[in-house]
Amino acid sequence: MRMICTRAIAAAVLSAAALGGAFAQDVPAGYPANYADLVKQAKSEGKLVIYTSTDGAQAKGLLDAFAAKYPGIAIEYNDLGTNGVYNRVISEAAANQTGADIIWSSAMDLQMALATDGYTDTYVTAETKSLPSWATYKDTLFATTVEPIGIIYNTKALPDGVPKTRPELIKWLGDNKDKLKGKVATFDPEKSGSGFLHHTNDARQRKDFWDLAKAFGADAGRTYSSTGAMKETVVSGENLLAFNAIGSYAFLWIKESPNLGLAFGDDYTAAFSRVAAIAKGAPHPAAAKLFIDFMLSKPGQEALAAAGLPSVRTDVEKGFNLTTLNQRVGGNLKPIALDEGLLFYMQPQNRVEFFKQWKASLSGS
Amino acid sequence: MAMQVDNSAATAPGALADDGLRPAPRLRRRLDAAPFRIGVIATLAVCVLGPVGLIVYQSFLNGPFFSARSRLSLDAYAYVLSDPSFYQALGTTVLFAAGMVAVAVPLGGVLAFLLTRTDIRARKWLEILVLMPMFISSIVLAFGYTVSVGPSGFVAMFFRETFGFVPWNIYSLGGMIVIAGLSHVPHVYLYVSSAMRNLPSDLEEAARCSGAGIWRVSLDVTLPMVLPALVFAAALNILLGFETFGIPLVLGDPNGIMVLTTYIYKLTTLFGVPTYQLMAVVAMVLVLLTLPLVYFQRRLLRHSRRFAALGGKGGRSTPLKLGRGGQLIALSIIGLWLFVSVVLPIGGITLRAFVNAWGLGINLFDHFTFANFANLYSVPQLFRGIVNTVVLAVVGGALAVVIYLLIGLAGHRNTGMSNTVLDYIVLLPRALPGLIVGLAFFWVFLFVPLLTPLRPTLVSLFVAYAVVGLSYGLRLLQGTLIQVGPELEEAARTTGATIGRTWRDVVIPIIRPGVVGAWALIMIIFLREYATGVYLMGAGTEVIGSLMVSLLQTGAMDTIAALAFISIALTAGGLALALRLGARVHD
């Protein structure tokens, strides 16, 4: 927490400096003096290609803000899904036809795999100073959002809400089998990369994850491939609650659906990040660097936060930032760190072991 | 006859010229189409066997084919063939496909008979409505059913309030089969009705005059005449059943019901990174299941001459009279089917497109909104997706039909070895899941040097779509071509016309309604296609179907419902236009 505070002060100072330096053309404060050259080079490249898993609607604000700041750089936005992004990057690299400048995906583990397998480039951005230490990896991978993982539930069916801590949740799932049988949902780790990330992160962080899985299995819980699919069933009353769902989407949904509730664990709320990187051999390297800088900068982060993707910075005033989000989820936000620990479950034997245990827990053995 | 003309063709290298592709030379000679045939079949073989060969090769490696570390290996086969989930998925797939055929083929046949051979009322409207389930990709269709008849759907809630229970469960294998079967009725209907439309009614009238009832006529006279179309439809529906992805994904997944296509999907996540070799092995299994089917179909249809009915005698088709009671029964059957397979899912989608919440204890009027559509205009990718889909369906569909017609003619009246090859080539891509065909084409356009500039254009999608739609389109055209009585062509040939001229002036004018019908069908297939574009599409080449798949990953149901609604509206408009066009040609 103390670290977040220092970051906040540093960021505030930085942004004040940014205000002061607004007259210096295109060069934000704290950036290298020759930044104008990079901008010029990027403009002569004239184009930026993004491979991503983020819906265009959510990225629109960010892209529009970037286009307004750097006119003349056309953005090609490819929403391919997490597996699509990974597949295209490695295939194109093998064919020597790298098309992506920016690889921006919510599959933190796949992004880490790309980085360690040499598909990404390094770039030292001045914005690193404004980010928490867990949010960057060797000047290669950059966390651009911090999105809490929580429980969505049907407020009509569960007017008292859901338990606030993991141990209570596990006990509650066990005590209310009659009411909850066949009506508890979560991600399917076998079919969704996000679900796999959420569940395995829990398995790494918490000893009681397998107790939760067993309680879920005992309630004959059902599994889905996306948070949207889970929300659809929870709103309609088909399921009463879904855990390990993506909370950042749910923030927006609860505004329009009065019977949808959103809860986070007071004792533990994990959060994942959309991770950005510059592709090795990017056809428009200067534009890619500008974009990394911009999406991590305060205006870029505000554009994302305004679209419902909470900021990793602490100085962002729109939507949620790291500090306000932590308050919102009960003070125990535990973002998934960008480190090589993400690769643990990329090892086949660890994966097989996880799935074996997952299936066993679900079948109640 | 074929033998005799083959010889003359061998001495005429410029044979193509007389097929109307170049100005005809002054010297007129009777030429056969052998060079044309071989040229077309060879081109087709390259287009289909290239990507398929890549998949075969990939299945025998232990990593991605483009990785330097990959070696020849049987590991992938060993893994899949020893995985209990694979056998479970295989069993479910077979049950699913068989059940689907059992539902779709009889219903489709009955509908085609009622709409083409009888004087049923409101035919014009029914013809459009009957095709409605084809408008929607199965992923969205399944989604529409969850909104209407899912556990909290509006119909299910009505039932629960009225009777205290809901007598069905769509999240079961039975539910999936019924829904998939009903939604594939139009596929059967299109094949069978295009065959039935061209039948002269003299045989049916003769039977009626001898005192046979209408069901007896349909079973003993009409049915045998359209057997080829029914067999085609059944075989293709089995293939479609093997390939279906959307319905098992939406309805089977939550309860752990898995078919081969969702098993492929699972393999990717299971290993964290895409395991192309395992996907390829599953694709190979699907191909091996399909080949006997093609063989069986060919045996059954060996004597296709028997089904020639569109002869020189110019039989006019007079509809059978149903009578008052008959009308009532027929309209009730169609009405019930339409309610279940059109009103329920489309009602669900439409409702979902205009609200932001639904279900238990929700007053829909409080949630009415146009916001779901606002995104489609403001987000450039979504808007481009709509435009691209229209271009690909209308222009690409027409282009594809021209290509299919060329292929159909190449196989027309051709009984040689090359035709056997053609039949198998055509069905190969149908046997593969669209997702994998799309992936293979992505690689082709990525790794084949001359093709690389085409990859970021709609051309790459068009080629993949044309190959995926090949078996549908071609079978539809062949079904029509078969019915052209050979005496017509022989008459033209006897009077000195070349094969090209015979096709141009005799065959094509006769089958024109069938060609227009094929265009409508292909347009629909291209509009609803979703799996093929997933790997191929990029910025600038978005298509509605694949956008929905990528949106499904994040679960933006509001946008998906709006896109689905647009897609339904587009297709309905396109189809109405095509039918008007077709009807005029038909008269």
Contacts between the chains, C-beta under 8 A, distances in Angstrom:
chain1	res1	chain2	res2	distance
A	49	B	539	7.2
A	53	B	550	7.9
A	53	B	553	6.8
A	53	B	554	7.4
A	54	B	554	7.6
A	55	B	551	6.2
A	55	B	554	5.4
A	55	B	556	5.4
A	55	B	559	7.4
A	56	B	379	4.4
A	56	B	380	7.2
A	56	B	381	4.2
A	56	B	382	6.5
A	57	B	375	5.0
A	57	B	378	7.8
A	57	B	379	4.9
A	57	B	382	7.6
A	57	B	556	7.0
A	57	B	559	6.5
A	60	B	378	6.9
A	60	B	379	5.7
A	76	B	538	7.7
A	76	B	539	3.9
A	76	B	540	7.0
A	77	B	380	7.8
A	77	B	381	6.2
A	77	B	539	5.4
A	78	B	538	4.9
A	78	B	539	4.7
A	79	B	381	6.3
A	79	B	547	7.6
A	79	B	550	5.3
A	80	B	538	7.7
A	80	B	550	6.4
A	81	B	534	7.6
A	81	B	549	7.5
A	81	B	550	4.6
A	81	B	553	4.6
A	82	B	553	6.9
A	83	B	268	5.7
A	83	B	269	7.9
A	83	B	274	6.0
A	84	B	534	6.6
A	84	B	535	6.5
A	84	B	550	6.9
A	86	B	273	6.6
A	86	B	274	6.9
A	87	B	274	5.1
A	87	B	439	7.8
A	87	B	535	6.7
A	88	B	442	8.0
A	88	B	535	7.5
A	90	B	64	7.1
A	91	B	64	7.7
A	91	B	66	6.5
A	91	B	442	7.2
A	91	B	443	6.7
A	91	B	446	5.9
A	92	B	446	6.6
A	94	B	64	7.3
A	94	B	66	3.7
A	94	B	67	6.7
A	95	B	66	6.9
A	95	B	446	4.7
A	95	B	447	5.1
A	95	B	452	7.9
A	97	B	446	6.4
A	97	B	452	6.4
A	99	B	456	7.8
A	99	B	538	7.8
A	109	B	272	6.6
A	110	B	272	7.2
A	110	B	273	7.1
A	113	B	272	7.5
A	113	B	273	6.7
A	154	B	360	7.3
A	156	B	360	6.5
A	156	B	361	4.5
A	157	B	360	7.2
A	185	B	254	7.7
A	188	B	253	6.9
A	189	B	269	7.4
A	190	B	266	5.2
A	190	B	269	5.9
A	190	B	270	6.1
A	191	B	253	6.8
A	191	B	262	7.6
A	191	B	265	6.2
A	191	B	266	5.4
A	191	B	269	5.5
A	192	B	269	6.5
A	192	B	553	7.9
A	193	B	269	5.8
A	193	B	272	7.9
A	196	B	269	6.1
A	196	B	272	7.6
A	222	B	254	4.3
A	222	B	255	6.5
A	223	B	253	7.3
A	223	B	254	6.5
A	223	B	256	7.5
A	224	B	253	7.0
A	224	B	254	6.1
A	225	B	249	7.5
A	225	B	253	6.5
A	225	B	552	7.4
A	225	B	553	7.4
A	226	B	552	6.1
A	226	B	553	5.9
A	226	B	554	6.3
A	226	B	555	3.5
A	227	B	554	7.4
A	227	B	555	4.9
A	228	B	552	7.3
A	228	B	554	6.3
A	228	B	555	1.5
A	228	B	556	5.8
A	228	B	557	4.9
A	229	B	250	8.0
A	229	B	552	7.5
A	229	B	555	5.4
A	229	B	557	7.5
A	230	B	555	7.4
A	231	B	555	6.7
A	231	B	557	7.4
A	232	B	146	7.5
A	232	B	555	7.7
A	232	B	557	5.3
A	233	B	152	7.7
A	233	B	254	7.8
A	235	B	357	5.1
A	235	B	358	7.0
A	235	B	359	5.5
A	235	B	362	7.5
A	236	B	147	7.9
A	236	B	150	7.2
A	236	B	151	7.9
A	236	B	152	3.7
A	236	B	153	7.6
A	236	B	358	5.8
A	236	B	359	2.6
A	236	B	360	6.2
A	236	B	362	7.9
A	237	B	151	7.9
A	237	B	152	4.5
A	237	B	359	4.8
A	237	B	360	2.9
A	237	B	361	6.9
A	238	B	146	8.0
A	238	B	150	6.3
A	238	B	151	4.6
A	238	B	152	4.6
A	238	B	359	7.1
A	249	B	554	7.4
A	249	B	555	7.1
A	256	B	356	4.4
A	256	B	357	6.5
A	256	B	367	7.4
A	256	B	369	7.9
A	257	B	356	6.6
A	257	B	357	4.0
A	257	B	367	7.8
A	258	B	357	7.8
A	259	B	357	7.1
A	259	B	359	8.0
A	259	B	360	7.8
A	259	B	361	6.2
A	259	B	362	6.3
A	260	B	357	7.3
A	345	B	272	7.2
A	346	B	272	4.8
A	346	B	273	7.5
A	348	B	271	6.5
A	351	B	270	6.9
A	351	B	271	6.7
A	351	B	272	6.2
A	355	B	270	6.8
